[in-house]
Structures are given as structure tokens and as C-alpha cells.
Amino acid sequence: MNGPVVQIQVRNVYGNDLIYPINEAAKRFAAIAGKKTLASNDLANIRLLGFTVEQVPQNALQ
């Protein structure tokens, strides 16, 4: 890992894969974007800013 970590979780909701922020950094990016979830282009921009995007499996939080 080469920078601050942004943790996300992909959940399938009604047939759509949605990207949910998990840690505080990811939640702040979603707040800046004015959304509850992030889009793939948001993740690309987050990576360009030097952050590492880490996907957390759904069962890891239960």
C-alpha cells in the first residue's frame, strides 16, 4: 500500500452493484461528492489523489 487507505464495500442492491464507503476517509469522499455511495469514476479520482482503494468483503464486517 502506497498511501492513505480508502475502504469500500460493493453490495448488490436490487441487481445494481453499489459502492459503499466503509472507513472515515471513504465517508468523507462520499460527503464531498454529495452522495451516500461512490461511483467507479470517484474511485479513479481518489486513486489519482494518491489514496489506496481497498475493497472489504461483506462478511468481514459482521
C-alpha positions in Angstrom: 0.0 0.0 0.0 1.4 3.3 -1.0 -0.8 5.9 0.7 -3.8 6.5 2.9 -6.4 3.8 2.6 -10.0 4.3 1.5 -12.1 1.2 2.3 -15.1 0.4 0.3 -17.6 -2.4 0.1 -19.5 -3.4 -3.1 -23.1 -4.6 -2.4 -25.7 -5.8 -4.8 -28.9 -3.9 -4.2 -31.9 -4.8 -6.5 -29.5 -6.0 -9.2 -27.2 -3.0 -9.0 -23.7 -3.1 -7.6 -23.3 -0.1 -5.3 -20.0 1.0 -3.7 -20.4 1.9 -0.1 -17.8 3.8 1.9 -16.6 1.9 5.0 -13.9 3.9 6.8 -13.8 7.6 7.6 -11.7 8.7 4.6 -14.2 7.0 2.2 -17.2 8.5 4.0 -15.6 12.0 3.6 -15.1 11.5 -0.1 -18.8 10.5 -0.4 -19.8 13.6 1.6 -17.7 15.8 -0.7 -19.4 14.2 -3.7 -22.8 14.7 -2.1 -23.7 11.1 -2.3 -24.2 8.1 0.0 -22.3 5.8 -2.4 -19.3 6.2 -4.6 -19.1 5.6 -8.4 -16.2 3.9 -10.2 -15.1 7.3 -11.6 -15.0 8.6 -8.0 -12.6 5.7 -7.1 -10.4 6.5 -10.1 -10.1 10.1 -8.9 -9.4 9.0 -5.4 -6.6 6.8 -6.6 -5.2 9.8 -8.7 -5.0 11.7 -5.4 -2.6 9.1 -4.0 -5.1 7.0 -2.0 -5.2 3.2 -2.0 -8.7 1.9 -2.5 -9.3 -1.4 -0.6 -12.4 -3.5 -1.0 -13.6 -5.1 2.2 -15.6 -8.3 1.8 -19.2 -8.1 3.0 -18.9 -10.8 5.6 -15.7 -9.2 7.1 -17.9 -6.6 9.0 -20.4 -9.0 10.5 
